[in-house]
Amino acid sequence: MDNLATIKTLMPLVTPFAIVLLTFYLKHIYDRKERRYKHRIEFSLNVAVIGVQKGYYLVEFTVTINNKSLVKKDFTAIPLRVRGIEENSDIEFWLASKKDKKTKKIIETKQTSRINFPIEIIKENILPPFWPNIFVEPGVQQDISFTARIPQNISYILARAKFPYKGVPKPHTTERMFALNTPQIETEHQ
């Protein structure tokens, strides 16, 4: 009978503790399943042709980072690569190459349906040179601009920006193709 009395005495004390432990355990499972404390970044790229001067398009690239996670994201580099196609040149397809990891020699090529942009125009980090990093707080959308010039004989560009996640082998990327045209300036009719 003493054991039954002890159990009856301890049950009201143990039950709330067990409920708290079970709640924390279930919340942990939910957070892992929903990836609540992992990065969820929306990443996009846009370009605006501002004008033309002395044979160059003046362009502004804008990378938009929308941090939809509950975790602050630090960026130490956001490489931007821009390749182009010259006016009146043939539109060719890109040949994908597979390289040997040790020797770096091409071991296989494959014809793709992707367009080849043969001229390298920009290959640079869009963060200013002396900035060690930038960060985007949870729930914040941040625009980062990069201004450049592109020769006027280039008619189309393919722009790609990327950034890494710590511990993830492949980077987060965004890529878009743009036609370079002189912007039409609207005038008011009186």
N, C-alpha and C positions, 0 to 999 in steps of 0.2 A: 504494500500500500504506500510505502514511503516513496517509491519510484514514481508512482502515478501522481502523487502530490507535488513532487519536484518538477515533473513534466508540465503539470498544470500551472505551476508558478513561473517556469521559464518561457512557456509559449508566448505570452504577451510581450516578453522582452525580445525574443528571437524573431518573431514575425516581422516587425518593422525593419529590422536589420536585413533579413532575407529579402524583403520587398525592395529595399534600397539597392542591394547587390544585384538582384535580378533586373532592376530598372537600368542600372549602369551597364550591365552586360548587354541587354537588348539595345540600348542606345549606341553602344560601341558597334554592334553588328549592323545597325541601321546606318550609322555614319560611314562605315567601311563600304557597305553596299551602295550607298548614294554618293560616295566620294566627296563628302561634305568638306573635308579638310585637305583636298587635293586642288591643284590649280585647274581652273576652268576659264580659259582665255579665248575670247573672240578676237581674231586678228585679221585685219583687212588692209588693203593698199589701194591708193588712188593717185592719179596724177592730173594736174591742171597745167595746160599750156598758157602761160601768162602773156607771152608776146614773142616777137622775133627781133633780133638785133645783130647786125654785122655777121649774117650767115649762121646764126645759132637760134634755136628755140630756147627760150627761158622757161624752165619747167619747175613745178613744185610737186614733189612726191610727199604724200601724207600717209603715214602708217597710223592706223587706229587700233588701239588696244583697249578692249572692254573686259575688265576683270570681273567675271561673274561668280567668282569663288569667294570663300571666306578667308582666303590667305593672301597676304601682300606678295606681289611678284616683283623681284629685282631684275633689272636688265643691265648687263655689263656691255653688251654689244648687240646690235641689230644690223647684220650685214645686208646691204642692198646690192643686187646685181641687176644691171640693165643691159640688154643686148638688142641689136636693131637689124632692120632690113633696109637697104638703100632703095631710093626711088628707082623704079623701072627695072629692078633686078628680078631674076626668076625666083619664084616661091618654091623652095626645096623642102624636102622632108628631113627630119632629124634622124641621124643614125645613132642608135643607142649602143654603147660599148660596155662590155664587161671586161674588167681588168683582173689579172692575177694579183692577189693581195700581197704576195712577197716580192715579185719582180716588177709590178706595176705595168706589165706589158699587156696589151689588148689580146684577149684570148677568144673573143667572140663579138660580132657586131650584128645588129638586128635593125631592119628597116621599120620605121614607125610611121604613123599617120600624123604625128605632131609636126608643126612647122618649125623649120630651123631658122634661128636668128643668129647669123654668122658673125656679126660685128659686136665686139665687146665695147661698151660705152662707159659704164660705171661699175666699179667693184669696190665698195667702200662701206664703212660703218656709218650709219646715219646719226649716231650719237656724236655730239661735238668732241673734238680730239682730247680735250683735257678733262672731260667728265668721267669719273670712275664708274658711274652707274646712274640709272634713273629707276624709280619704282612707281608702281601703280597699286594704290590701295584697293581693298575689296569694294566692289560696287561702283568703281570709278571708271569712266571712259576717258582715255587720254589720247590726244592727237599729237604726233611728232612729225615735224616738217623737215624736209631736206630739199634745198634748192640746187639746181644744176643747169648746165647748158648741154644741148644736144645738137650736133651739126644738122643744118637745115636739109641736107641731102638724105636724111633718114626719114622714112615715111611711117614705119611701124616699129614699136618697141615691145619687148617682153620684160616686165619688171618683176623681180622676185625678192621678197624680204623673208628673213627667218630669225629664229632665236631658239636657244636650247632650254630644256628643262633639266634640272639637276637629276642625275641618275637615269635619264632616258636616252637611249642611243641615237634616236633620230630627232631632228629639230622640228619645231612647229613652223610651217611655211605658209606663205600666201603668194600667189602668182597671178598676174593679169596682163593682158595684151591691150595696147592702146594705139590708136591712130593719132599721129601728130598733125594737127591742123592749126592754122593761125586762128585765134579766137575772134569771133565777130563782135565788135563793139557796138552796143545798142545806142542809138541816138534818139532823143525826143523830137517828135515832129510837132511844130508849132503852127 
